[in-house]
Amino acid sequence: MEEDSDSSNQGSDDAELDLHKNVETCLHMNLKYQEVLKEKLDKLEKLLSENRQEQKEIEASCSSSSGLPFEKLFLGHFMKPYFKDKLTGLGPPANEETKERMSHSTRSIDKLKIRWE
């Protein structure tokens, strides 16, 4: 019986040593990963500051060349008219409803009702 208890104690000691080694290994790996992440973060912060500096230089060169302050331009035109003539650049002529809205006149609600027969 004594041998059984010794072998079980020895087994639990081995398990504790393995656990201790695993905890130490995990802690060491965690510290290494933290170092790597700090290095990457420092590199990204450096690149970000360089990028911001380059943007300022480009904005300054654009504003100095035209004499006017640099203005950020909207690249997409998603306003009316959606469709434009290639030659004139104008949109389609206004229909009756649009003309009425533009004249700021209002119609009575009775005229707006359409009966389906």
Long-range contacts (C-beta under 8 A, 24 or more apart in sequence): none
